[in-house]
Amino acid sequence: MAEHVLQDYYLLTHNHPVYWESLLSDIQTLFPRTKTMKVSQNHITKRFIVSGLGVSFLPKSTIRREVLEGRIVQVDLPELKLPIVSTYAITKYDHTLEAEFIDFVSQFQFQ
């Protein structure tokens, strides 16, 4: 199924600064007929996907609502080792409020 999706739609790439170079190389090795289009922002990528213009690999945290609402379908691709993306918090001060916020956000993992 993934091969047909990647042949029928553009793969929208480079919407996340960390993982696209190695991921794209792996995809093109497995699916050499993949057509790509660079899109530099996640929200534009999501809009293109919802409009039926392409497919992409996005962090689960960015598509959670769209998947729950049924506007985006998540497709598993067991042939491919997906990248792991980390989120960092930088604070000016080490106060209780900042620590509580980081503890709260750290409870959520989108795997």
Secondary structure, 3 states (H helix, E strand, C coil): CHHHHHHHCEEEECCCCCCHHHHHHHHHHHCCCCCEEECCCHHHHHHHHHCCCEECCCCHHHHHHHHHCCCCCCCCCCCCCCCCCCCCCCCCCCCHHHHHHHHHHHCCCCC
